[in-house]
Amino acid sequence: MSEGPSFHARRVTAILWAVTLAAIPVTSYFGRIWQRLLTGAIGRTGIGWLMAAVVAVVLVAAAVGLARKAGWTGLFHLMWMILLAGALMYLLRRHPERWLHIPLFGMLGFLSVSLFSRTGAEIALAVAFLDELFQYYHPERVGDFADVVVNAVCASAGIILFLVLSKLPKKD
C-alpha cells in the first residue's frame, strides 16, 4: 500500500502538534528559571528582541503559506495577524517574555484544528485555560486570568488562520 503525501503531511503535523503541546507545560514549569537566566545574560530588552524574532519567524512562515496557497489574496489576510501580534506585543510590552504566548498558542490552535477539526479548537482553548490553572498551583508561578485571555486569543488566531487557509482559492 502506497503512502501518499497527505499521510506524511498529517504525520508531520501530528509530530509538530505533540511537540507544541509538550512545550506548553515545559515552559510553564521551567519558565521562571529560563527567564532569570535570560535576563541575566541578555537583559529584558534582549528578551524582547528574542521573543519578537520568534513571533517574526511564525509570521514569515504564515506569509509563505498564505502566498503559496493564494498569492497576494492570501497575503492580504496576513495584515490582521500582524495587527493582532502587534497589539498583543504592545499590551504586553512591560513583560516581553510573555510574547512567547503568541507563537506557542497560535501554533497550538492552528495544528489542533488541522488535526482534529472542531474538537481541535476545543482542545486548544482548554489547554489555554489548563496552562494557567497549572501555573496557579506552581509555587514559582502565578495563574493569571489575563494570560488565559492572551492564550485563548492566540489559539483562536491560529484556528482562524487555518480556516482562512483552508477556504482560500488556489492561486492560478
C-alpha positions in Angstrom: 0.0 0.0 0.0 1.5 3.3 -1.1 1.5 6.1 1.5 0.7 9.4 -0.2 1.9 12.9 0.6 -1.2 13.6 2.7 -0.3 10.8 5.0 3.2 12.2 5.5 1.9 15.7 5.9 -0.5 14.6 8.6 2.2 12.7 10.4 4.5 15.8 10.4 1.5 17.9 11.6 0.9 15.4 14.4 4.5 15.4 15.5 4.6 19.3 15.5 1.3 19.3 17.4 2.8 16.9 20.1 6.0 19.0 20.4 4.0 22.2 20.7 1.6 20.7 23.3 4.6 19.3 25.3 6.3 22.7 25.1 3.5 24.4 27.0 3.8 22.7 30.4 7.6 22.6 30.0 7.8 26.4 29.5 5.3 26.8 32.3 7.3 24.7 34.7 10.8 26.0 33.8 9.7 29.4 32.6 10.9 31.5 35.6 14.3 29.7 35.7 14.8 30.4 32.0 13.5 34.0 32.4 16.1 34.7 35.2 18.9 33.1 33.1 18.0 35.1 30.0 17.5 38.3 32.0 21.0 37.9 33.5 22.5 37.1 30.1 20.8 39.4 27.7 18.5 41.7 29.8 14.8 42.4 29.4 15.4 44.3 26.2 17.3 41.2 24.8 14.4 39.0 25.8 12.1 41.4 24.0 14.2 41.1 20.8 14.4 37.3 21.1 10.6 37.0 21.6 10.0 39.4 18.7 12.2 37.3 16.5 10.2 34.2 17.4 7.0 36.0 16.6 8.5 37.3 13.3 9.6 33.7 12.3 6.0 32.5 12.8 4.6 35.4 10.8 7.0 34.8 8.0 6.0 31.1 7.9 2.4 32.2 7.8 3.2 34.6 5.0 4.9 31.9 3.0 2.0 29.5 3.5 -0.5 32.2 2.5 1.4 33.3 -0.6 1.9 29.7 -1.7 -1.8 28.9 -1.2 -3.5 32.1 -2.7 -0.9 34.6 -3.8 -1.5 38.2 -3.0 -5.0 37.5 -1.8 -3.6 35.2 0.9 -1.0 37.9 1.9 -3.9 40.3 2.5 -5.0 38.1 5.3 -1.6 38.4 6.9 -2.4 42.0 7.8 -4.8 41.1 10.6 -2.3 38.6 12.0 0.4 41.3 12.1 -2.0 43.8 13.7 -3.1 41.2 16.3 0.5 40.3 17.1 1.5 44.0 17.3 -1.5 44.8 19.6 -0.7 41.9 21.9 3.0 42.8 22.0 2.1 46.4 22.7 -0.3 45.4 25.5 2.4 43.1 27.0 5.3 45.5 26.4 6.3 45.5 30.1 6.6 41.8 30.0 8.3 40.8 26.7 8.9 37.3 28.0 5.1 36.8 27.7 5.3 37.4 24.0 6.1 33.6 23.7 2.3 33.1 24.1 1.7 34.4 20.6 3.6 31.8 18.5 3.1 29.0 21.0 -0.6 29.1 21.4 -1.1 30.3 17.8 0.7 27.2 16.6 -1.3 25.0 19.0 -4.6 26.4 17.7 -3.5 26.0 14.1 -2.2 22.5 14.4 -5.0 21.3 16.7 -7.8 22.3 14.3 -5.9 21.0 11.3 -5.7 17.6 13.0 -8.9 17.3 15.0 -11.3 19.7 13.2 -13.7 21.4 15.6 -12.6 19.2 18.5 -9.1 20.8 17.9 -10.5 24.2 18.7 -11.9 22.9 21.9 -8.6 21.2 22.8 -6.6 24.4 22.1 -8.9 26.6 24.2 -8.9 24.0 27.0 -5.1 23.9 27.0 -5.1 27.8 27.2 -7.1 27.5 30.4 -5.3 24.5 31.9 -1.9 26.0 31.4 -2.8 28.9 33.7 -4.5 26.5 36.2 -1.2 24.6 36.3 0.7 27.8 36.9 -1.8 28.8 39.7 -0.6 25.7 41.7 3.1 26.0 40.8 5.0 27.6 43.6 7.1 29.9 41.4 4.3 30.9 39.0 1.1 32.8 39.2 -2.1 31.7 37.4 -3.3 34.9 35.7 -6.7 35.4 34.0 -5.2 37.9 31.7 -2.8 35.2 30.4 -5.8 32.9 29.9 -7.3 35.6 27.6 -4.0 36.1 25.8 -3.6 32.3 25.4 -7.2 32.0 24.1 -6.8 34.9 21.7 -3.6 33.5 20.3 -5.0 30.0 19.9 -8.1 31.5 18.2 -5.9 33.4 15.8 -4.2 30.1 14.9 -7.6 28.5 14.4 -8.8 31.4 12.2 -5.6 31.2 10.2 -6.2 27.6 9.5 -9.8 28.2 8.5 -8.7 31.1 6.2 -6.0 28.9 4.5 -8.4 26.1 4.0 -11.0 28.3 2.4 -8.8 30.4 0.1 -8.9 29.5 -3.5 -5.7 28.2 -5.0 -3.6 30.7 -6.9 -3.6 30.5 -10.7 
